[in-house]
Amino acid sequence: MLRDNPIGWNWEVYIEMFAVGIAAGAFLIAMLLELFGRGRSPIARTAHLITPPLALLGTALLIYKLERSERFLHMIVQSENIPWPMFKWWSPISFGAWILMAFSLVATISFIDALVDRSWFRAGPWYRGHTIHGSILGKVVAVIGILLALALAAYSGALLSVTAVPGWDDTIFISALFLGVSAATGAAMLLLLHAIFGHAPLDEVDSLTQFGSMAVIWQLFLLIVVAISLGGAMSFILSSTRTIIAAAVAVVLLLIALPILYLKVLPSDTLRLGLASSLILVSGFLIRYTMVMGPQHAIE
Amino acid sequence: MAEPMGFFTDVSVCIGCKACEVACKQWNQLSANEGGAPQLSGNSYDNTRTLDGNTWRHVRFVEDFSDDENRTQARWLMMSDVCKHCVQAGCLEACPTGAIIRTEFDTVVIQADVCNGCRACIPACPFDVIEINPVNNTAMKCTLCYDRLQAGMVPACAQACPTDSIQFGPVRELRERADVRLQELQDRGVEDASIYGREEMLGGLNAFFLIEGPPEWYGLPEDPKLPSSNNLAGEGIFAAISGVVLAVMGAISFRKLGPSRRAAEAERMNADSTNDTSRPQA
C-alpha cells in the first residue's frame, strides 16, 4: 500500500542516530578495552570524554524533534500517574528513550572518572589512582556498559523496522546493520582524534585499527544482507536520486577506507588514520541518511 | 467493559455526498484544510485526498471502467474511510507516552493532552490513518466520537449518513448485518463484494467495510500486519548476533593489550634494557 501521510522523521533523526551511534560505538570500545585490561588507557579515556556530549546532542535533537517538546517527560513517567515510569519494552521508541537515559548515566560516570584520572576533579575517595575504570568495579561497569552500548546502537534500527512502512518493514537486519555502523564509526572517531592529537600508544592504535577494520568488513557484509533481504523493496530505500547517490558513495568510501586503514598503503600514520577514519565517518552518516530518508522520499 | 462498538461501512450504498466528512469536522471542531481554499486533486471528486490529523473521515472515489475502447462496463464506487479501531492496534503498541488508549467501547483513542508528538504512531499504523494535527501539534485521528458515545449518542458521521452506508452499533451485531448484506449482493451477482476487516485481520477491525473490488482500489492493504509481531523478534535476534560478533571482534583485537601480555613485555623489556615500549614486538 502506498502511504500518503509524511512520517516526518527528518534531519534531526538521522543526525541523532549518527551521533548516538558514534557514542555507543566509542563507549563499546572503551568497555571492551576495560574488560581486556586497559581500563585507564588513553583511547578508553578519550571515549569516556566524547561519549556524554554526543549522547547529550542526540537527546537534545530527539527532544527538539518532538512536536510538543515540553512534554518529553511523558516518555519516561506516566503523565497521569506521576512518578510511575512509562516503559513499554515492545515499543522501540520507549525502549530507546530508557536505554538512552541509562546509557547516559553510565557514560557520565565514566566521563567524571576520566576527569578524575586526569586530576581535573576529585570527590572523597574518588581521586587520581583510585578511579573506577582500571579497578574491579570497572569490570562490572564494563559489562553493563557493553550491554547498554549494544542496545543503544541497535534500537534505532528497530525504530525503523518495527513499523508498517514499505522498505523499513521489509527487512529484519536494520538493527544488526546499525550496530556495525556504530562500531565502525565509534572506532573511526577515536582514530581520528588520535590522528589529530596523537595521544595513544601505538599498540593500542594498532588494536583499534584492527577492530575498526573488522567492523567495516562486518558493516559491508550486513549491507549486502540488508540488500538481499529487501529484494524488490530495495526500491523504497533507493527511492530518490539523493538516496541512490548517498548509498553508492557510502559503499565506495568504505571500500576505499578499508585498504587505507588496514593495509597501510599510506606512509604517514597521521594521514592514513585521519583519511580512513574520515571516510568511515562520512560513510556511516550516509548510510543512516539513506536508511532513514529512503522510504520517506518514496512517500513524498 | 461495555460491548465493543464500531462502524460497518457499506460501499454498495455510499453516494459520495461527504456528509460524514462535514459532520465529523463540525462535531470535532477540525479546521478546513489550507484555510478552506479549494484544492483540486485531479483524482475524480476526491479532493480530500487522505485521512490525516485534521481529516478523520475521507470519502474515497473509485472509477472502475472496463478496458475496452468504449468503456462499456463502468461503475463509480465510493467508500467513507476512517480509523479502523483495530483490536490489535499498531499505534497503541508503538505509543511511548501512553497517550493512545483503548476505551471501554473497545475503540482506540489518542489523548491530545498526553501526546508529545513523537510521531511513532504514524509509521506504526498499517492503514496510514494518523498524522499530526496542525492546530495542536499532536497526533490525531478518529475517536469514534468517544465523547458522544459516553453520552449515549451515535457518532456524528453515522448520524449524518443519509443512506446508512455508515452504520454504528455493537460490533457483533454489525458483523451479522454485514454477512446478510454480503449474501444479498452476491445473490444479485455482485461477485467481487467482500468484507474487509474480519476477525482474522489484526484481531478484527472494529470499523470494517463491505467493499466491491480488491482492497487496493480503496487504499487498503491486502494483508495488514501488526508491526511488532512482524519484525520485533527478528530484529532482536539478529541485533544480538551482530552484538556478539562485534564483542568477539573486540576480544580478538584487544586481548593482546591485556595485563598478562603487558607484564611479559615489561619483563622482557627490562631484560633487554630498552626504553621503546610503544609497540609490542611480534
Interface residues (C-beta under 8 A of the other chain):
Chain A: M1 L2 R3 D4 N5 P6 I7 G8 W9 L28 I29 L32 L33 L35 F36 G37 R38 S41 K65 L66 E67 R68 S69 R71 F72 H74 M75 Q78 S79 E80 M86 K88 W90 S91 P92 I93 S94 A97 I146 L150 A154 G157 A158 L159 S161 V162 T163 A164 V165 W168 D169 I172 F173 I174 S175 A176 L177 L179 G180 A183 P201 L202 D203 E204 D206 S207 L208 Q210 F211 M214 A215 W218 L222
Chain B: R49 T50 L51 D52 G90 E93 A94 C95 P96 T97 G98 A99 V114 C115 N116 G117 C118 R119 A120 I122 P123 A124 C125 P126 D128 I130 E131 I132 N137 T138 E216 G219 L220 P221 P224 K225 P227 S228 N230 N231 L232 G234 E235 G236 I237 F238 A239 I241 S242 G243 V245 L246 A247 M249 G250 A251 I252 S253 F254 R255 K256 L257 G258 P259 S260 R261 R262 T277 S278 R279 P280
